[in-house]
Amino acid sequence: YSCDAQCPQPLATSCNEPCVVSCGASRVIIYPPPVVVTFPGPILTTCPQETVVGSSAVTDGDAAAPLTSLRGEVLSSDP
């Protein structure tokens, strides 16, 4: 028994870009005597990803079924 079905290649695309956000410093005044202390702001680093994945199937004929895809994105609000 031989299988003559021709399946198209699956589709998978991914990208990854680093994102670095630095927040401003905070100041505190302590009494008495007056002293100013500066705390450096945090540095936040993330790597949001976007991925597209698709699939297809072989029908009874020689033509492939339409490509379907699922797209996911990381959504974030601006600081």
Residue, then its C-alpha position, 0 to 999 in steps of 0.5 A: y500500500s502506498c500513500d500518494a498524498q502530497c501535504p503542503q509544508p506547515l507554516a510557522t513564523s515567529c519574531n522576538e524583540p527585546c523591550v527595555v523600560s527605565c522608570g524615573a528616580s524617586r526622592v524622599i526627604i527625611y526630617p530632622p535634620p533634612v536629608v535627601v535620599t534618591f532611590p534609582g528607578p527600576i529597569l524593566t526588561t521583557c521580550p514580547q513575542e508574536t507567533v503565527v501558526g498555520s495548518s492545512a489538510v489534503t482533500d480528496g482531490d489533489a488540491a490542498a484545503p485552505l490555509t487556516s491560521l491563528r495569530g497571538e500577540v502580547l498586548s501591553s499598555d504604555p508606561 
